[in-house]
Amino acid sequence: MLKPLLTSVVALAALVSAGAASAADPITVAGSAEKFCSLPDTWSASAASGGAAAGQFTGMTWTIPEALLSDAQGQPVVGSDFGMRIVGVGHCNASHTIQLTSARGGLVTGVPGAATPDNFSRRRNIRYDAYWSLSGGSAVFGANVNNFNPTSPGQSSNAANFQVGVGQAPPGEREFHLRVGLQRPAGAAPLLAGAYSDNVTITITLAP
């Protein structure tokens, strides 16, 4: 419907210009684009370090080999953190915040917060980082959640504020990265036997 209207206006202007008098009517063309953000529908392992391997990630789960968590006597393996960076394609066209929430407060076995026998541990520290990627690598684009080390069930990170404005474009269609790193400092107590797990939730909230 828009094209025929503009054609008739041009024809009218041509006729009026030939006369002694003329008039102008402003024509406004308006539209809008809704704010929109989405996280990846699927994820894949992009990089691994410290003994982790891309093949340990499948579906939505990173399975840490027992030998990287504790030895045969239940003593925690000591060393630099080993981690997995997983990647998927997301979309966003407006200012927003990024926040992470840990369901269990680290890598925990049994019920989080349950009593633990003396001189044992039922938890290992986990570090989470989340961000849009600058160029398909590990470089950060805009705001990011950095070094989130949850210690209690349901704990959330600070909200990273991705503010679109002068000099800062929205992500558009871009890779979103989540890096998960298991901390392996010396001096940790022996681990209780069991399956250790955490569940991290990524939340993107559009700014008002």
Backbone bond lengths (Angstrom), bond angles and torsions (degrees), N, CA, C in turn:
res aa  C-N    CA-C-N  psi(-1)  N-CA   C-N-CA  omega(-1)  CA-C   N-CA-C  phi
1 M - - - 1.462 - - 1.525 111.29 -
2 L 1.326 118.82 -23.63 1.453 121.62 -175.38 1.530 111.92 -72.69
3 K 1.323 118.26 -39.05 1.457 121.24 -174.73 1.524 112.67 -66.51
4 P 1.347 120.20 -47.55 1.472 119.28 177.06 1.523 112.90 -59.52
5 L 1.330 118.09 -36.61 1.462 121.39 179.15 1.520 111.24 -61.99
6 L 1.329 117.26 -46.23 1.449 120.93 179.74 1.524 111.19 -65.69
7 T 1.330 118.28 -35.04 1.467 122.09 178.59 1.527 110.79 -63.44
8 S 1.343 116.66 -42.97 1.463 120.71 -179.47 1.520 111.34 -67.76
9 V 1.334 117.84 -34.31 1.461 120.63 178.42 1.519 110.83 -65.94
10 V 1.315 116.94 -41.41 1.467 120.90 178.84 1.522 110.56 -62.66
11 A 1.343 117.31 -41.90 1.462 121.51 179.91 1.527 110.89 -64.56
12 L 1.337 116.66 -40.51 1.463 121.15 179.43 1.519 110.77 -65.04
13 A 1.289 117.16 -40.79 1.465 120.85 179.67 1.523 110.83 -62.67
14 A 1.309 117.04 -36.33 1.465 120.57 179.75 1.526 110.45 -66.60
15 L 1.329 117.41 -38.00 1.472 120.93 179.93 1.522 111.06 -71.31
16 V 1.327 116.45 -41.57 1.462 120.24 -177.40 1.516 110.83 -66.04
17 S 1.295 118.51 -36.96 1.456 121.05 -176.47 1.516 112.87 -64.75
18 A 1.341 114.77 -20.58 1.464 118.03 179.16 1.519 111.92 -81.57
19 G 1.333 119.51 -13.00 1.458 123.20 -177.14 1.511 111.88 -92.36
20 A 1.325 114.27 -177.63 1.453 119.80 -178.00 1.525 112.12 -81.06
21 A 1.323 117.56 -26.49 1.464 120.46 -177.66 1.525 108.59 -126.43
22 S 1.326 115.10 158.50 1.472 119.43 179.06 1.514 109.35 -145.02
23 A 1.321 114.94 160.50 1.461 120.75 176.76 1.516 108.22 -141.26
24 A 1.320 116.50 152.42 1.460 121.06 -179.67 1.517 109.66 -126.15
25 D 1.315 116.30 132.45 1.463 122.55 174.35 1.516 108.33 -115.36
26 P 1.346 117.42 122.46 1.476 118.73 179.24 1.525 110.71 -69.01
27 I 1.279 115.51 140.70 1.463 122.06 176.40 1.520 107.88 -118.68
28 T 1.314 116.74 123.58 1.453 121.83 -179.00 1.526 110.15 -105.24
29 V 1.300 116.14 129.26 1.464 122.16 174.26 1.524 106.46 -110.83
30 A 1.313 118.03 120.24 1.477 121.74 -175.27 1.518 110.39 -128.88
31 G 1.307 115.37 150.68 1.457 120.88 176.78 1.518 109.29 -155.08
32 S 1.300 117.01 175.84 1.459 120.99 178.94 1.532 109.96 -150.98
33 A 1.315 114.63 153.63 1.466 120.98 175.40 1.521 107.73 -125.83
34 E 1.286 117.12 124.37 1.459 121.10 -177.66 1.525 111.10 -68.92
35 K 1.335 115.69 148.46 1.459 120.46 171.76 1.524 108.89 -64.25
36 F 1.331 115.31 142.65 1.460 118.44 -174.45 1.520 110.73 -154.28
37 C 1.317 116.86 131.03 1.463 122.45 171.50 1.526 108.93 -141.10
38 S 1.310 116.47 140.65 1.462 120.21 175.32 1.522 109.68 -144.66
39 L 1.308 115.83 147.31 1.463 122.27 175.19 1.520 109.26 -93.56
40 P 1.330 117.44 165.72 1.468 120.04 -178.82 1.525 112.96 -59.20
41 D 1.330 115.17 143.72 1.467 120.80 173.29 1.524 110.67 -79.67
42 T 1.314 115.96 -31.94 1.464 121.43 179.30 1.517 109.61 -133.20
43 W 1.320 115.41 153.24 1.460 122.17 -179.08 1.527 109.41 -125.79
44 S 1.324 115.28 153.55 1.461 120.13 174.56 1.520 108.91 -141.87
45 A 1.331 116.31 153.35 1.456 120.79 178.07 1.518 108.75 -71.69
46 S 1.332 116.38 129.99 1.450 120.62 -178.31 1.524 111.87 -107.68
47 A 1.318 116.82 -38.30 1.463 120.78 -178.57 1.520 109.16 -155.05
48 A 1.320 115.58 153.43 1.465 121.09 179.06 1.521 108.33 -141.47
49 S 1.329 116.15 155.35 1.463 119.82 -177.93 1.517 110.84 -149.13
50 G 1.329 115.38 158.61 1.453 122.15 172.61 1.511 115.60 67.72
51 G 1.315 118.63 24.46 1.456 120.95 -179.93 1.509 113.97 110.86
52 A 1.339 116.41 -13.54 1.458 119.64 175.55 1.527 109.06 -76.63
53 A 1.326 116.49 158.30 1.456 121.58 -179.48 1.520 109.21 -138.43
54 A 1.332 115.85 147.65 1.458 120.65 -177.27 1.525 111.72 -58.20
55 G 1.336 116.86 -31.50 1.461 120.46 -178.38 1.516 114.05 -67.19
56 Q 1.326 117.59 -10.76 1.467 120.50 178.96 1.523 111.96 -79.99
57 F 1.344 117.00 -10.02 1.463 120.63 -179.25 1.525 109.68 -103.65
58 T 1.331 115.82 127.46 1.454 120.48 176.23 1.515 109.41 -148.12
59 G 1.327 116.32 142.04 1.459 119.48 -177.66 1.513 110.01 63.92
60 M 1.308 116.31 -115.48 1.471 121.56 177.87 1.530 110.50 -122.07
61 T 1.335 117.32 22.86 1.465 120.41 -172.36 1.519 111.55 -129.83
62 W 1.325 115.53 132.69 1.458 121.25 169.67 1.520 107.17 -101.45
63 T 1.319 116.89 118.00 1.458 122.46 179.46 1.521 109.29 -98.24
64 I 1.321 116.47 114.59 1.469 121.81 -178.74 1.523 109.26 -86.60
65 P 1.330 118.20 123.66 1.470 120.51 179.07 1.528 111.33 -59.82
66 E 1.295 116.13 141.58 1.465 121.02 -178.56 1.523 111.68 -56.28
67 A 1.324 116.77 -37.10 1.459 120.47 -176.96 1.528 112.85 -66.88
68 L 1.324 117.90 -18.67 1.457 121.09 177.38 1.524 111.99 -91.12
69 L 1.335 115.86 -8.46 1.455 120.64 -178.21 1.527 111.65 -101.19
70 S 1.337 117.01 -47.09 1.465 121.02 179.82 1.521 109.60 -153.77
71 D 1.342 115.51 159.91 1.462 119.51 179.00 1.523 110.43 -89.81
72 A 1.317 116.71 -172.91 1.463 120.89 -174.97 1.525 112.69 -65.80
73 Q 1.333 117.78 -19.51 1.471 121.41 178.33 1.528 112.16 -97.16
74 G 1.332 116.70 8.92 1.462 119.86 179.29 1.518 113.85 80.91
75 Q 1.339 117.46 5.72 1.453 119.94 178.33 1.530 109.53 -77.94
76 P 1.320 117.19 132.16 1.464 119.28 179.57 1.522 111.69 -60.15
77 V 1.302 116.86 137.87 1.454 121.21 175.06 1.522 108.34 -69.52
78 V 1.327 117.15 133.28 1.456 123.35 -175.52 1.523 109.31 -105.33
79 G 1.312 116.32 142.69 1.459 120.64 176.85 1.514 110.54 158.84
80 S 1.336 114.85 -172.39 1.464 119.03 176.34 1.521 108.57 -66.24
81 D 1.329 116.18 161.06 1.458 118.42 -178.59 1.526 109.46 -65.45
82 F 1.312 116.49 146.01 1.461 118.13 170.51 1.512 106.99 -114.51
83 G 1.310 114.57 143.94 1.451 117.29 -170.07 1.508 113.54 -144.07
84 M 1.331 113.47 168.46 1.453 122.92 177.82 1.520 107.89 -132.72
85 R 1.327 116.35 128.44 1.453 120.98 174.77 1.519 108.43 -107.54
86 I 1.335 115.67 119.71 1.462 120.22 -179.68 1.526 109.25 -112.60
87 V 1.323 114.57 149.09 1.464 120.80 -167.75 1.524 110.49 -136.89
88 G 1.317 115.58 144.23 1.455 121.75 171.28 1.516 108.80 -151.40
89 V 1.321 117.20 168.03 1.464 121.47 -178.35 1.524 109.96 -97.06
90 G 1.335 116.04 126.68 1.455 121.87 177.57 1.514 110.28 -123.14
91 H 1.335 116.60 179.19 1.457 122.09 -176.69 1.527 109.60 -141.22
92 C 1.327 115.78 142.33 1.454 119.35 176.41 1.522 108.71 -161.65
93 N 1.340 117.09 140.27 1.465 120.14 -178.44 1.522 113.50 -128.08
94 A 1.344 117.53 15.83 1.465 119.83 -176.14 1.525 110.54 -153.47
95 S 1.311 116.07 170.45 1.465 121.04 176.78 1.522 110.33 -61.12
96 H 1.342 115.79 146.66 1.463 119.65 -176.49 1.527 109.64 -163.53
97 T 1.301 115.98 171.91 1.460 121.73 172.78 1.520 109.87 -117.78
98 I 1.327 115.78 152.04 1.465 123.32 176.93 1.523 107.36 -118.16
99 Q 1.331 116.60 131.74 1.460 120.60 -179.18 1.522 109.80 -143.66
100 L 1.334 115.93 145.44 1.459 122.66 177.63 1.524 109.37 -114.87
101 T 1.329 115.85 145.90 1.466 121.62 176.40 1.524 108.90 -132.32
102 S 1.320 115.66 131.03 1.461 122.14 178.84 1.527 109.44 -99.56
103 A 1.328 116.33 124.00 1.464 120.04 -177.55 1.521 112.07 -70.01
104 R 1.339 117.49 -33.34 1.462 120.39 -171.78 1.526 113.98 -118.48
105 G 1.342 117.10 -2.60 1.455 119.42 177.49 1.506 113.53 73.28
106 G 1.307 116.60 42.97 1.460 121.60 -176.93 1.513 110.29 113.19
107 L 1.319 116.11 -175.68 1.461 121.53 -179.97 1.530 107.66 -84.27
108 V 1.346 116.19 106.97 1.463 121.55 -168.93 1.523 109.98 -127.37
109 T 1.338 115.81 146.75 1.455 120.21 171.87 1.525 109.43 -108.53
110 G 1.327 116.54 150.31 1.454 120.68 -179.10 1.517 111.65 71.62
111 V 1.325 115.50 -151.82 1.462 121.54 -178.70 1.529 109.23 -86.80
112 P 1.332 118.19 123.32 1.470 119.32 178.43 1.526 111.56 -56.10
113 G 1.302 116.37 135.01 1.456 120.93 179.24 1.517 114.55 85.28
114 A 1.349 117.84 -3.43 1.469 119.99 179.49 1.526 110.21 -69.24
115 A 1.323 115.05 156.30 1.465 120.27 179.65 1.521 110.14 -61.83
116 T 1.330 115.31 144.33 1.465 121.90 -178.26 1.527 108.69 -120.21
117 P 1.322 118.25 135.99 1.478 119.82 176.75 1.522 111.51 -55.93
118 D 1.323 116.02 149.36 1.460 120.74 -179.96 1.526 111.04 -55.15
119 N 1.331 114.25 140.70 1.461 122.97 175.25 1.531 114.22 66.85
120 F 1.320 117.19 16.29 1.464 121.44 174.88 1.525 109.00 -123.88
121 S 1.308 114.66 170.17 1.462 120.68 178.51 1.523 109.80 -136.60
122 R 1.315 115.72 147.61 1.458 120.38 174.75 1.534 110.88 -120.51
123 R 1.347 116.19 22.70 1.472 119.95 -174.51 1.519 111.33 -148.91
124 R 1.355 115.69 142.25 1.465 122.18 169.92 1.533 108.53 -124.02
125 N 1.304 115.72 143.53 1.466 120.45 -179.62 1.524 111.54 -70.68
126 I 1.329 115.36 140.41 1.456 122.62 175.74 1.531 108.53 -124.84
127 R 1.317 116.20 140.89 1.472 121.43 174.12 1.526 108.47 -112.82
128 Y 1.342 115.60 133.75 1.459 121.75 178.11 1.535 110.44 -119.31
129 D 1.339 115.89 140.33 1.461 122.81 172.92 1.525 108.00 -133.41
130 A 1.327 117.69 141.17 1.463 120.90 -179.02 1.525 109.69 -142.94
131 Y 1.345 115.82 138.18 1.466 118.90 -176.17 1.533 110.58 -170.81
132 W 1.349 115.11 159.38 1.460 121.40 167.13 1.523 107.73 -78.24
133 S 1.322 115.81 148.93 1.456 120.33 -178.31 1.523 110.96 -94.20
134 L 1.333 115.63 142.75 1.455 121.09 -178.73 1.520 112.31 -73.96
135 S 1.333 117.08 -44.02 1.463 118.41 -172.04 1.527 112.72 -147.01
136 G 1.297 117.22 33.57 1.453 119.84 179.74 1.517 113.23 83.15
137 G 1.328 117.75 -0.01 1.452 121.72 176.88 1.512 109.56 -107.25
138 S 1.326 115.94 -144.71 1.463 119.18 -178.86 1.525 112.27 -100.02
139 A 1.332 118.07 1.09 1.464 120.88 -179.00 1.523 110.54 -67.30
140 V 1.325 115.50 140.51 1.464 121.65 -176.69 1.526 110.43 -82.43
141 F 1.329 116.16 136.68 1.464 121.76 174.19 1.523 108.08 -113.31
142 G 1.334 117.05 112.33 1.454 120.37 179.24 1.522 112.63 77.50
143 A 1.325 115.69 -153.62 1.462 121.62 -176.91 1.525 110.67 -70.56
144 N 1.336 116.24 156.63 1.462 119.55 -179.89 1.520 111.06 -152.27
145 V 1.316 115.97 152.49 1.460 121.89 169.80 1.516 106.33 -87.24
146 N 1.317 116.76 119.38 1.461 121.43 -173.74 1.528 110.69 -124.60
147 N 1.324 115.61 129.08 1.465 121.82 172.32 1.528 112.43 60.54
148 F 1.322 116.79 50.39 1.464 121.92 174.90 1.528 108.09 -85.48
149 N 1.339 115.48 113.58 1.466 122.57 -178.69 1.530 109.26 -116.08
150 P 1.311 118.71 86.42 1.470 120.20 -176.84 1.527 111.56 -69.09
151 T 1.323 115.71 143.58 1.465 121.31 179.27 1.517 113.29 -124.50
152 S 1.331 117.42 -5.98 1.462 119.88 -179.33 1.528 109.74 -140.42
153 P 1.353 117.40 152.10 1.464 121.00 -178.77 1.520 112.29 -59.03
154 G 1.329 117.07 135.62 1.452 121.72 177.59 1.508 115.39 78.40
155 Q 1.324 117.52 5.97 1.464 120.58 -177.46 1.524 110.48 -70.41
156 S 1.337 115.85 140.32 1.459 121.70 178.57 1.520 110.87 -114.45
157 S 1.306 115.61 152.78 1.459 121.57 176.16 1.530 109.93 -76.38
158 N 1.310 115.69 168.87 1.454 119.40 166.95 1.529 108.06 -62.76
159 A 1.322 116.88 150.76 1.459 121.09 179.12 1.522 109.18 -83.60
160 A 1.342 116.37 120.83 1.466 120.92 176.10 1.522 108.24 -81.39
161 N 1.325 116.97 125.29 1.456 122.38 -173.13 1.530 110.37 -95.85
162 F 1.327 116.71 108.29 1.463 121.85 176.37 1.526 107.41 -92.44
163 Q 1.340 115.89 100.87 1.460 121.24 -174.04 1.526 110.09 -100.19
164 V 1.312 116.45 113.81 1.466 121.11 177.41 1.517 108.85 -79.87
165 G 1.307 117.28 131.91 1.460 120.98 179.86 1.505 109.72 -174.85
166 V 1.332 115.27 -157.70 1.456 120.16 179.75 1.527 109.46 -60.65
167 G 1.302 116.23 124.11 1.459 120.30 178.92 1.514 114.31 82.16
168 Q 1.307 118.82 -1.24 1.468 121.17 -179.91 1.514 109.39 -135.26
169 A 1.306 116.79 103.11 1.462 121.70 178.71 1.521 109.73 -82.20
170 P 1.323 118.03 156.99 1.471 120.25 173.58 1.529 109.72 -68.43
171 P 1.316 116.90 162.31 1.466 118.87 -177.92 1.529 113.89 -62.34
172 G 1.337 117.66 -31.47 1.469 118.79 -173.91 1.513 109.60 66.62
173 E 1.332 117.26 -134.62 1.469 121.06 172.25 1.519 107.11 -96.55
174 R 1.320 116.25 117.64 1.466 119.65 -171.24 1.523 110.19 -156.26
175 E 1.322 116.13 155.62 1.462 119.88 176.18 1.521 110.65 -68.17
176 F 1.341 115.01 139.90 1.463 121.00 171.87 1.524 106.75 -113.61
177 H 1.340 115.99 133.24 1.461 121.23 -174.64 1.530 110.45 -114.92
178 L 1.313 115.83 138.26 1.464 122.64 169.69 1.517 106.98 -125.26
179 R 1.329 116.21 120.21 1.457 119.67 176.13 1.518 109.52 -108.36
180 V 1.334 115.59 131.54 1.458 122.39 179.28 1.522 107.63 -118.02
181 G 1.316 117.00 124.00 1.460 120.84 -178.74 1.517 111.63 -126.36
182 L 1.328 117.23 128.78 1.463 121.77 175.90 1.521 108.92 -87.82
183 Q 1.330 117.06 124.19 1.460 122.43 179.65 1.525 109.73 -82.94
184 R 1.335 116.64 134.76 1.482 120.21 -176.10 1.533 111.67 -130.86
185 P 1.341 116.69 60.81 1.466 119.05 179.73 1.525 111.59 -75.25
186 A 1.323 114.98 159.81 1.467 120.60 176.99 1.527 109.45 -73.76
187 G 1.337 115.17 156.46 1.455 120.92 172.67 1.509 116.02 89.84
188 A 1.315 118.66 3.71 1.465 120.07 179.51 1.528 110.17 -74.02
189 A 1.324 116.19 147.82 1.463 121.28 -179.83 1.531 110.45 -70.31
190 P 1.343 117.22 157.17 1.471 120.17 176.42 1.523 111.18 -57.32
191 L 1.326 115.90 147.53 1.452 120.97 -176.52 1.521 111.67 -89.17
192 L 1.329 114.86 140.43 1.460 119.44 170.18 1.517 109.04 -66.06
193 A 1.320 116.09 146.64 1.466 119.61 175.54 1.519 109.63 -65.66
194 G 1.324 116.56 145.71 1.457 120.22 177.69 1.513 111.90 148.36
195 A 1.313 115.28 174.99 1.460 122.03 177.49 1.530 108.42 -89.69
196 Y 1.313 117.20 125.49 1.466 123.18 -178.38 1.532 109.38 -102.20
197 S 1.328 116.36 136.77 1.464 118.39 -178.37 1.519 111.22 -157.88
198 D 1.326 114.28 160.41 1.458 123.10 168.50 1.517 106.65 -145.53
199 N 1.313 116.12 160.91 1.454 122.10 176.97 1.517 107.40 -131.67
200 V 1.336 116.71 118.58 1.474 120.13 -177.82 1.531 109.20 -106.27
201 T 1.321 115.02 133.95 1.467 121.62 178.94 1.516 109.45 -110.89
202 I 1.329 116.60 131.26 1.468 122.65 176.39 1.519 107.35 -99.40
203 T 1.321 116.60 128.32 1.459 120.84 178.13 1.520 110.56 -123.21
204 I 1.334 116.70 125.68 1.459 121.66 173.37 1.527 107.24 -110.86
205 T 1.334 115.75 125.16 1.460 121.37 -178.77 1.517 109.63 -118.65
206 L 1.320 116.73 124.12 1.465 120.97 178.93 1.520 110.98 -69.30
207 A 1.325 116.16 139.67 1.451 120.30 176.25 1.529 110.45 -69.32
208 P 1.344 118.61 151.08 1.474 120.82 179.07 1.532 111.51 -58.60
